[in-house]
Amino acid sequence: MSKIITVLGASGNVGKLVVSYLAEKAYNVRAVGRKLPKYSDSRISNHEVDFESLEQIMEIVEGSDGFICLIGLEYKTGVWQEKWPSLVEKLILVAEKTSSKFIFFDNVYGYGLVEGKMTENSPLRAETGKGLVRQELDEMIQKAIDKKKIKAVIAKSADFYGPEIYSSVLSDRFFVWAKEKGTAEVFGNPLKKHNYTYVGDIAHALEKLINSDFTGNIHLPTQKPLTGLEFGKVLEEVLNKPIKIVGLRKSTVFFLRLFIPILRELYEMMYQSENDYNFDSHKILKMFPDLKVTSYEEGFKETLDWWEKKAK
């Protein structure tokens, strides 16, 4: 009998990829969203759930072999402070009561600024509003794991990019501008190193983790860090033309945030782009040697192709 995996947040960009991948791998998938998802695959059942209702979450997860949280909340510190801890408290209780393995898709905000490599052993030293929320969530889940209450994985991704991803710092101003204008914008200092997780690699890794005995904090497969200028060289190879890289620096964002709400929220996180950002994923690659880590060349080509098709 095929395993049942419940995906919370199935209508988001990452959620769509994960749901489709799991269905292709012959899982029975419960696709859950705030609004009813619209999958037509026979292996996928669509469900509408109020994520503020413990009873509704419990009911939809009951009987699952595992559930994955890909829920997205509005990118505002105040919203995160109000809603994330309560939601994760519910998810921990659901994991405990249903004995279903819990995968929490996470970012690296909880680490704060890390000198050198970010590894699974990096201490949680957040200083920003959003970072402190993510640190609290990680500590809540890890505490429940340590007390043997739940089987769970905190699956951390670097900043991610790829087809269907609109909100990445590598988005249209990087890919579309490069193709149309010969200029690509990177967030922060183009002389600092940064690495990015290709969104297509996330689903494969989550599927491996939900079927493993591993619990705790893990980094998802990600290529090595490059500077913004080096990413420009990758674009040049893919597009076969010169590319000029420009950086959207902190001083500029400080001014623009007065007029652009999303930059107001991103400003506190700019330490990630104004300093070297070295996300290490050797641990998961040692655990699962067959995991694919898409090259930047391949990932950029697929993302450029997607933007081009979208424009037609």
Buried (B, 14 or more C-beta within 10 A) or exposed (E): EEBBBBBBBBBBBBBBBBBBBBBEBEBBBBBBBBEEBEBEEEBBBBBEBEBEEBEBBBBBBEEBBBBBBBBBBEBBBEBBBEBBBEBBBBBBBBBBBBEBBBBBBBBBBBBBBBEEEBBBEBEBEBEBBBBBBBBBBBEBBBEBBEEEBBBBBBBBBBBBBBBBBEEBBBBBBBBBBBBEEBBBBBBBBBEBBBBBBBBBBBBBBBBBBBBBEBBEBBBBBBBEBBBBBBBBBBBBBBBEEEBEBBBBBBEEBEEBBEEEEEBBBBBBBBBBBBBBBBBBBEBBBEBBEEBEBBEBEEBBBBBBEBBEEEEE
